[in-house]
Amino acid sequence: MDSECHCCGDYSKGQSNAILFNILSRPEPSAPNYGRVPHACRCDTRRKVCLRTPDDTCRVASSVLVKTMHFMRSLPAFQQLPPKDQLSLLQNCWTPLFILGLAQDGVRFAIHDAPAASMLKQILLNRPETDRSEREQPTLGGVQTLKACLKKFRSLDLSPKEYAYLKGTIIFNPDVPGLKASLFVEGLQYEAQQALKEVLVPPHPEDTGRFARILLAASTLKVITPALVTELFFRPVIGQAELLDLLMDMLFTR
């Protein structure tokens, strides 16, 4: 794999960066330029990656997703909302809920560099390269951020009740645009937050900052995009299907 950094332009023009050239052309010592910002190479974090064991990991991920949808369906307050509000909340919360499910079940996974699909394979499978490139392919940086979130929640060691009430605070988000019952949703979120506070006190009476740390950790889930989760854990299973359509079927089919 090409390990050269291309962040600063065409590498073919960079022959003058050779060590010998730098030594011979080094200017006279001068005052250091503390205002100069060093270049931080991000090439490594942009590497495309995929699951090392997709069969096993996707099976576990699918189980977590099914349990996530079952949890949402089991909430009477959620079922009382207008169908459009339910859909809006689903679109907003399924990714962070799924990540919490991974953390709660202690799911671990390994990745490696994604192989580049050959042109012949794309032709035989009738998958144009443009269709593939339109999706957000998982990157090393994105997966590292996801793993950091999982590590944080594992370190918090939440109980099943703490996970349940935290999920409630995420599901009932009154800031989701277009909600018809936003005031009702706001009340549900408040109740979930209060219940989370109450369940924290008995096992951790001396830890007054635990509630704030849990909410802070939950806020980091927003940086994980649905596209990253879909392409990493579910694209090998669902193919060209839209995951949101499958989630709607799981949630609304009686």
C-alpha positions, 0 to 999 in steps of 0.5 A: 500500500502506498504510504507516502503522504499526498496532503501537500500536493503532487509528490512528483514535484517533491524531489527537492525534499530529499534529505541531502538537498535539505542539508545542503540548502539549509539557510543560516540559523535564524530566530525560530518562527513560533507562528508557523503551524506544523503540517499534520498528515491525515492521510492515514485516517482517510484510509478506507477500511472494512470488517476483518470478520464480516460474517460474524460481526454483521450477525452480531450487529444485526442482533443488536439492531433487532433488539434496538428496534424491539426496545423502541416498539416496547415503549408505550409513550412512543406508540402514542406519538403520531406516525410521522413523529415516530418516523422522524424520531427513528431517523434521528436516534437509531444510530446512537441507540445502535451504538449504545447497544454495541456498548451494552452487549460488549461487542468488539470488532476488528478492521483492515484495509478495504480492497479496491474493487476491480473494474471487471468485478463491477461490470460483472456485478452490474455495480457502476463505480459511481454508485459505490463512490456516492456512499460514505465508505468507512474510513480508519478515522471514522472507525477509530472515533466509533471505537473511542465512543464504545470504550468510553461507555464501557469505562462508565460501566452502565447498568441495564436500567441506566442504559434504558433511561439513557436511551429514552433521553435520546429517543425523545428528542424535542429538537428534531425538526417537524415534530407535531407533538414536540411538547409531549416529546419534551416532557418524555425526555425530561421524565427519562432524564429524571429517572436516569438521575434517580437510578444513579443515586443508590449505587453511586451516592458519592459520585455526584458528577456521574450523571453529567459524564453520562450525558457528555458521553452520549453527546459524542455519539452525534459525530458517528454518522448513519452512513458509517454504521450502515456501510460498516456493519450492514452493507455486506448483509443488505446489499443495495437496499436502504437500511432505513426502509428495513428499520421502518418495516421492523418498527411499524409492521404489526 
